[in-house]
Amino acid sequence: MYVARCVFNALFFFFLILVSYGQQSVNSATVTGTIQDGTGAPVPSVTVTMTNVDRNQPVRMQSDERGRFRFAYLPVGEYTLDVRQPGF
């Protein structure tokens, strides 16, 4: 009986930890992507802009040599994505 009670207490404690861990709020996000042309080839050095709609706050970066971009730790919210490359 003692062992069963200990196991029950341990499982209950573990469940409480999982529930409290799941209650944490998300306050940032990451957006990644790849810029490709019509043939599927990567397009390097493209200006990519993420703009927070509520704050009208833009964040800009250039895609790398493989056309990849990554915006890390963006505040959670609604964004617009703008991609610009002269000649395309």
Backbone torsions as a table, in degrees:
resi	resn	phi	psi	omega
1	MET	NA	-40.1	-179.4
2	TYR	-63.0	-42.2	-179.9
3	VAL	-64.6	-43.0	179.1
4	ALA	-61.7	-40.3	179.2
5	ARG	-66.4	-40.2	178.1
6	CYS	-64.1	-43.1	178.0
7	VAL	-63.0	-44.1	178.0
8	PHE	-59.7	-45.9	-179.9
9	ASN	-63.0	-41.1	179.1
10	ALA	-64.4	-45.0	178.7
11	LEU	-64.6	-39.7	178.7
12	PHE	-64.1	-43.6	177.9
13	PHE	-61.9	-43.3	177.6
14	PHE	-61.3	-42.2	178.0
15	PHE	-61.1	-42.3	179.1
16	LEU	-63.0	-38.5	177.4
17	ILE	-63.7	-44.6	179.4
18	LEU	-62.6	-41.8	-179.7
19	VAL	-65.3	-44.5	-179.2
20	SER	-67.4	-35.5	177.5
21	TYR	-65.1	-39.0	-179.9
22	GLY	-71.9	-15.0	-178.9
23	GLN	-84.4	-6.8	-179.4
24	GLN	-64.7	141.1	-178.2
25	SER	-88.5	151.0	177.3
26	VAL	-94.1	125.8	-179.1
27	ASN	-123.9	3.8	174.5
28	SER	-149.1	162.7	-178.5
29	ALA	-143.1	163.7	176.1
30	THR	-123.9	135.4	176.8
31	VAL	-120.5	125.7	178.0
32	THR	-126.5	156.5	178.2
33	GLY	-170.3	176.6	177.4
34	THR	-133.8	131.6	177.5
35	ILE	-92.3	125.6	179.5
36	GLN	-131.0	151.1	174.5
37	ASP	-84.8	-174.0	-176.7
38	GLY	-62.2	-22.6	179.6
39	THR	-92.7	-4.1	-178.9
40	GLY	93.9	1.2	178.3
41	ALA	-76.8	142.4	179.4
42	PRO	-67.7	148.0	178.6
43	VAL	-115.1	111.0	-178.7
44	PRO	-82.6	163.6	173.2
45	SER	57.5	36.5	176.2
46	VAL	-89.3	136.9	176.4
47	THR	-81.4	120.3	-179.6
48	VAL	-115.7	128.7	-178.3
49	THR	-125.3	126.4	171.5
50	MET	-106.2	125.5	-179.4
51	THR	-119.8	123.3	175.8
52	ASN	-69.6	120.8	-174.8
53	VAL	-65.0	-43.4	-177.1
54	ASP	-68.9	-37.6	-175.8
55	ARG	-100.0	-9.5	-174.7
56	ASN	51.8	44.9	-175.1
57	GLN	-111.6	107.0	-179.6
58	PRO	-85.1	148.6	171.8
59	VAL	-128.9	123.7	-175.4
60	ARG	-116.0	152.6	172.9
61	MET	-158.2	169.0	176.8
62	GLN	-106.7	142.2	173.7
63	SER	-71.0	152.3	-179.0
64	ASP	-81.2	-171.8	-176.7
65	GLU	-63.9	-18.6	176.6
66	ARG	-100.5	9.7	178.6
67	GLY	80.0	9.5	-176.2
68	ARG	-87.0	148.2	172.6
69	PHE	-141.2	157.9	-179.5
70	ARG	-152.3	123.7	172.8
71	PHE	-108.4	113.2	-178.9
72	ALA	-106.2	151.1	175.5
73	TYR	59.1	39.6	172.8
74	LEU	-75.3	135.8	174.0
75	PRO	-59.6	140.6	-178.9
76	VAL	-61.4	136.9	179.8
77	GLY	165.9	-169.9	178.8
78	GLU	-95.7	133.1	-176.7
79	TYR	-129.3	155.2	166.7
80	THR	-109.0	149.2	179.6
81	LEU	-116.9	126.4	179.6
82	ASP	-124.0	130.0	-179.3
83	VAL	-123.1	124.7	-177.4
84	ARG	-134.8	135.4	175.8
85	GLN	-148.4	117.1	178.0
86	PRO	-56.3	136.6	179.7
87	GLY	93.4	-5.1	178.5
88	PHE	-113.6	NA	NA
